[in-house]
Every structure is written in structure tokens, then in C-alpha cells.
Amino acid sequence: MRLKVFAQIRWILRRALSVTHAITLGVCVVGFSCAVQAQKYPQRPVRIIAPVQPGGAVDLLARTVAERLARATGGSFIVENQSGGGGTIAAQAVARAPADGYTLMLGYVATHGTGPAVRRLPYDAVRDFTAIAMLGGTPNVLVVPTSLGVNDVRGLLELSRRAGTRLSYGSSGSGSLTHLAMEQFRQAAQFDAVHVPYRGIGPAIADLLGGQTQMLMPGLAGALAHLRAGKLRALAITGARRHPFITDVPTFAELGYRGFDGVQWYGIVGPARLPAELTRQLNAEINKALSSTELRERFAHEAIEPMPMSPEQFGRFIEADILRWSTLARERGIELND
């Protein structure tokens, strides 16, 4: 009899402990859920660092993304311009920032493509960053002044090989995409031309129009007004297909030159080891914005085509772009250590 009583008491105590444990667990789960909801991102202003001075495509895209993310999350996204060192200062600051989602960057081909290919940088463009979302890209276009009297690539090459002719080409700076893209063309077409680097694409175009140089490969947005005014002539364009703004201009591939699919691209990156869930959230919101007619029209003013990707796809794109330009730079002996 006594054993039965003890057994019943033990069963009652075990049951009570189970109930208490369940209640405690439930409180913990509810508390955790409330904590997660209370920490909905963002809780404070998010910086999107633009590695350039205000104005231009990089700054415009940074502000467009900030506006869209603020609208989607109800939070505050602020663009901070940090120019200098060809984007190095900004990139280094972001690489060193806490991986909490409150410091992001408008990374682009100079900071995460051509720059790492030709310079020793104080950051690793792959390991020190989290690829979040690709925004889009614009092709480069081979242009000459109409006064040169050249109508196509064949004519330009014939002119370059004419006895006594010494052609030159401008760029927005040594190691820039405008420099490397032209070196890619020189390598493929086997012709000589003197490189004249400028501090930015504006003065490079000005000297091209003035006849100081004879060719240039700027982004389409920079050349478009001069093409429409009839002051410049486009001979070929990079990318997989013709651009709707200049449908009469063939791609390099159409002319028999393979591998000319590099573009001036722009995307959003953050410090390395950004939480995966936050990365996916930002990527989803940005890709949703890229599908809107309003944003596509805004991008069109800079001749930028939206290029939505997953974080993984964007990460692989950055690695491939660095490899592309590193290979070319090594083959052409281009290395800058200033």
C-alpha cells in the first residue's frame, strides 16, 4: 500500500515538473519572438556609402537604393559620400565596419573589378565584403570624332596601320575600365595607339572632341549626348546584344571579337560575414525595386540596364570580373602601385 502511495506521489511530482517545464519553454519562445520582432531591421539609420563625390551615376544609384529601402522597410537609409583613392577610402571603411547591416556601400566596377585587377589595395574585394545585390550595368562604346572621317572598325584599323599615322586614345584614368577595355580591343585587333589618361571621363571626351585624341571607350551614358548631336560616331559596343539607344551600332561579338561582355556595373555590398537572413532581406527588397517601371525609367537616363541577381550570383560575378581584368592587366603589363 505504502509503495503505491509513493508511486502516485512520484507520478504527480513528475507531471508537475513537466507542466512547469512546458510553461517555462513557452515563455522563452514567446519572449524570443517578441525580442526578434522588437529588433526588426533597421532600428537606427543605415549608411550607404557612395565612394564618389555627389553627382554622377554612382551617387544617383546610391540615393535611389536608399530611397527604395527606406520606403520598403520604414527605416532610415542615408547616403554618405566618401571620395578619394579611386574608391579605396570608402571600400576600406566599409570592410572594417561591423557586420550588422548598418553600413553598406555602392560598390562598382572600379572598387570591385578593375581596381583590384591593377592595384595592390588595402582590402580584398571578395573576402572582405558580402555581395548583397547587383543593380545594373551600362556597356562601353568605342567612339571616334566624326571629324576623323572613320565610319566603322575596319576603317579605324586601316587608319591606324597607315604609314606615318600615330593614333592615341583617352581614358578616365590609368587602370580604369575605359583604359582596360581599350587595351582589350588593342590586344584583339593588334594595332598601336598611345594611351592618354585623364582625371575623369569629362576631360577625356573634351579632348576627343577637340581632336587631341582619336578614340575613346566610355560608358554609353557619357557618350550618348555627343552621339545624338553628331559630334561623335560609335563604331562598336560591348555586351551580348545591341543597345536600344543605338540599335545601328554592332556589338564587338558581331564584328568577330569575342569576350567583350564587360560592363560598367553597380551593386550593393556590405562588410564580410553579414547575417545571411539580412542579406536575403536586402536582396529581395532591391530586386523587387528593380522590377518596377519607375526605377527602370530612372536607370534608363544613365543607360543602365537592371541586372537582378541573388547574393550568390552577384558574388560569383564580382570574382569573374576581377579575374577577367586581372588576366588582361597581366598580359598587357598594367600594374599601378601609386
C-alpha positions in Angstrom: 0.0 0.0 0.0 2.8 2.3 1.0 4.6 1.6 -2.3 1.5 2.6 -4.3 1.3 5.9 -2.4 4.9 6.7 -3.1 4.4 5.8 -6.8 1.4 8.1 -7.0 3.3 10.9 -5.3 6.3 10.4 -7.7 3.9 10.5 -10.7 2.3 13.7 -9.5 5.7 15.4 -9.0 6.9 14.3 -12.4 3.7 15.6 -14.0 4.1 19.0 -12.2 7.7 19.3 -13.3 6.7 18.6 -17.0 4.0 21.2 -16.9 6.3 23.8 -15.3 9.0 23.0 -18.0 6.4 23.4 -20.7 5.2 26.7 -19.3 8.8 27.9 -19.0 9.6 26.9 -22.5 6.5 28.6 -23.8 7.5 31.8 -22.0 11.0 31.6 -23.5 9.7 31.1 -27.0 7.2 34.0 -26.7 9.9 36.1 -25.2 12.4 35.3 -28.0 9.7 36.0 -30.6 8.9 39.3 -29.0 12.6 40.1 -28.9 13.0 39.3 -32.6 10.0 41.5 -33.5 11.4 44.3 -31.3 14.6 44.1 -33.3 13.1 44.4 -36.7 15.7 45.9 -39.1 16.6 48.7 -39.2 16.4 50.1 -35.7 18.6 53.1 -36.5 19.8 54.9 -39.6 21.7 52.8 -42.2 24.6 54.4 -44.0 25.0 53.6 -47.7 28.5 54.9 -48.6 29.0 56.2 -52.1 32.7 56.1 -52.9 32.5 59.3 -55.0 31.6 62.9 -54.8 27.9 63.9 -55.1 26.7 63.7 -58.7 27.1 61.1 -61.4 25.8 57.6 -61.8 27.3 56.1 -58.6 25.8 58.8 -56.4 22.4 58.6 -58.2 22.1 54.9 -57.7 23.1 55.0 -54.1 20.4 57.6 -53.4 17.8 55.6 -55.5 18.5 52.5 -53.4 18.4 54.4 -50.2 15.0 55.8 -51.1 13.6 52.4 -52.1 14.9 50.6 -49.0 13.5 53.3 -46.7 10.1 53.1 -48.4 10.1 49.2 -48.1 11.3 48.9 -44.5 10.1 52.1 -42.9 13.6 52.8 -41.7 16.1 55.5 -42.4 18.8 55.0 -45.1 21.3 57.8 -45.5 23.8 58.2 -48.4 27.3 59.3 -47.2 29.8 60.3 -49.9 33.4 59.3 -49.2 35.5 60.1 -52.3 39.2 59.6 -52.6 41.7 57.0 -53.7 39.6 55.8 -56.6 37.1 54.4 -54.1 39.8 52.9 -51.8 39.0 55.1 -48.8 35.3 54.2 -48.8 35.8 50.5 -49.5 38.3 50.2 -46.7 35.9 51.9 -44.3 33.1 49.5 -45.2 35.4 46.5 -45.0 36.3 47.4 -41.4 32.7 48.2 -40.3 30.7 45.9 -38.0 28.8 43.2 -40.0 25.4 44.4 -38.6 23.7 45.8 -41.7 24.1 49.4 -40.7 27.0 50.2 -43.1 26.5 49.3 -46.7 28.3 50.5 -49.9 27.5 51.2 -53.5 30.3 49.0 -54.9 31.0 49.3 -58.6 33.4 48.1 -61.3 36.2 50.4 -60.1 36.1 49.3 -56.4 35.3 45.6 -57.1 36.5 44.9 -60.6 39.3 46.9 -62.3 40.8 48.4 -59.2 41.7 45.0 -57.6 43.0 43.9 -61.0 45.6 46.6 -61.4 46.4 47.8 -57.8 47.6 46.5 -54.5 44.7 47.6 -52.3 44.3 47.7 -48.5 41.2 45.5 -48.8 40.3 42.2 -50.5 37.3 42.9 -52.9 36.0 39.3 -52.3 36.9 38.2 -48.8 36.3 41.5 -47.0 32.8 42.0 -48.4 29.3 40.4 -48.5 27.8 40.7 -52.0 24.2 41.7 -51.4 22.6 42.8 -54.7 23.6 43.7 -58.3 21.8 46.8 -59.5 22.7 47.0 -63.2 25.3 47.9 -65.8 25.9 50.0 -68.9 28.0 49.0 -71.8 31.2 50.7 -73.1 31.1 52.1 -76.6 34.1 52.6 -79.0 33.7 56.2 -80.3 35.7 58.5 -82.6 35.1 62.1 -83.5 33.1 62.5 -86.7 35.9 64.7 -88.0 38.2 61.7 -88.1 36.4 60.5 -91.2 36.1 56.9 -90.0 32.8 55.1 -90.3 33.5 51.6 -88.8 36.0 49.5 -87.0 37.6 48.3 -90.2 38.2 51.9 -91.3 39.8 52.7 -87.9 42.2 49.8 -88.1 43.2 50.7 -91.7 43.9 54.3 -90.5 46.0 53.0 -87.6 48.1 51.0 -89.9 48.7 53.7 -92.5 52.3 54.8 -92.8 53.0 58.0 -90.8 49.8 57.7 -88.7 50.1 57.7 -84.9 46.8 57.4 -83.1 46.1 58.0 -79.4 43.2 57.1 -77.2 42.0 58.7 -74.0 40.7 57.2 -70.8 39.2 58.3 -67.5 42.5 57.2 -65.8 45.1 54.5 -65.8 43.6 51.2 -64.7 40.1 52.4 -65.3 37.6 50.3 -67.2 37.9 52.8 -70.1 41.6 52.1 -70.2 41.4 48.3 -69.8 38.5 48.0 -72.3 40.6 49.8 -75.0 43.6 47.6 -74.2 41.4 44.6 -74.7 40.5 45.9 -78.1 44.1 46.7 -79.0 45.1 43.2 -78.0 42.3 41.6 -80.0 42.8 43.8 -83.1 46.6 44.0 -82.9 47.1 47.8 -83.6 49.1 50.5 -81.9 47.8 53.6 -80.1 49.2 55.8 -77.4 47.3 55.9 -74.1 46.5 59.3 -72.7 45.0 59.1 -69.2 42.8 61.9 -67.9 41.3 62.7 -64.5 37.8 61.6 -65.3 35.7 60.9 -68.4 34.7 64.6 -68.9 38.1 65.9 -69.9 38.8 62.8 -71.9 35.7 63.4 -74.0 36.5 67.1 -74.3 39.9 66.4 -75.8 38.4 63.7 -78.1 36.0 66.3 -79.5 38.9 68.8 -79.8 41.0 66.3 -81.9 43.8 65.9 -79.3 43.0 62.1 -79.2 41.3 59.9 -81.8 39.3 57.3 -79.9 37.8 56.5 -76.6 35.7 53.7 -75.0 33.5 55.4 -72.4 30.3 54.2 -70.8 27.3 54.7 -73.2 25.7 57.3 -70.9 28.8 59.6 -71.1 28.9 59.5 -74.9 25.2 59.5 -75.7 24.6 63.2 -75.9 27.5 63.7 -78.2 26.4 60.8 -80.4 23.0 62.3 -80.8 24.5 65.7 -81.6 26.5 64.1 -84.4 29.9 65.1 -82.8 31.0 61.5 -82.1 30.5 58.3 -84.1 30.0 54.9 -82.3 31.8 52.0 -84.0 31.1 49.1 -81.7 29.6 48.4 -78.3 30.4 45.8 -75.5 27.8 43.4 -74.3 25.8 40.4 -75.6 23.4 42.4 -77.7 22.9 45.8 -79.4 21.7 48.6 -77.2 18.2 50.0 -77.8 19.5 53.6 -77.7 21.9 53.0 -80.6 20.5 50.0 -82.5 22.6 50.6 -85.6 25.9 50.1 -83.7 27.1 46.5 -83.8 28.5 44.6 -80.8 32.1 43.6 -80.8 31.0 40.0 -81.0 29.2 40.7 -84.3 32.4 42.0 -85.6 34.3 38.9 -84.7 35.8 40.0 -81.3 34.9 37.5 -78.5 34.9 38.2 -74.8 33.8 41.9 -75.0 31.0 41.5 -72.5 32.4 43.6 -69.7 30.2 46.5 -68.5 30.3 49.4 -66.1 28.3 47.7 -63.3 27.0 48.9 -59.9 25.8 46.9 -56.9 25.3 46.9 -53.1 27.8 45.3 -50.8 28.4 45.2 -47.1 31.1 44.0 -44.7 32.1 40.4 -44.7 30.0 37.9 -42.7 26.8 39.9 -42.9 24.0 37.7 -41.5 22.5 35.5 -44.2 18.9 36.4 -43.4 19.6 40.1 -43.5 21.4 39.7 -46.8 18.5 37.9 -48.3 16.1 40.5 -47.0 18.0 43.4 -48.6 18.5 41.4 -51.8 14.7 40.7 -52.0 13.8 44.3 -51.5 16.3 45.6 -54.0 15.3 43.0 -56.7 11.7 43.9 -56.1 12.6 47.6 -56.8 14.5 46.7 -59.9 11.3 45.2 -61.4 9.4 48.5 -61.1 8.7 50.6 -64.2 9.6 53.8 -62.3 13.1 52.6 -61.3 13.8 51.2 -64.8 12.9 54.6 -66.3 15.3 56.3 -63.8 18.1 53.9 -64.7 17.5 54.5 -68.4 18.6 58.1 -68.0 22.1 56.7 -67.3 21.7 54.0 -70.0 21.8 51.4 -67.1 20.1 48.1 -67.6 18.8 46.4 -64.4 20.6 43.1 -63.7 18.9 41.5 -60.7 20.9 38.6 -59.1 20.9 36.5 -56.0 23.6 37.3 -53.5 25.5 34.1 -54.6 25.2 35.1 -58.3 26.5 38.6 -57.5 29.4 37.2 -55.6 30.4 35.0 -58.5 30.0 37.9 -60.9 32.5 40.0 -58.9 35.0 37.2 -58.8 34.7 36.7 -62.5 35.1 40.4 -63.3 38.2 40.6 -61.2 39.6 37.6 -62.9 38.8 39.0 -66.4 40.6 42.3 -65.8 43.5 40.7 -63.8 44.2 38.4 -66.7 44.2 41.3 -69.2 46.3 43.5 -66.9 48.9 40.8 -66.5 49.0 40.1 -70.3 49.4 43.9 -71.1 51.8 44.6 -68.3 49.5 47.0 -66.5 50.2 47.4 -62.8 49.7 50.6 -60.7 51.3 51.0 -57.3 50.7 54.7 -56.8 
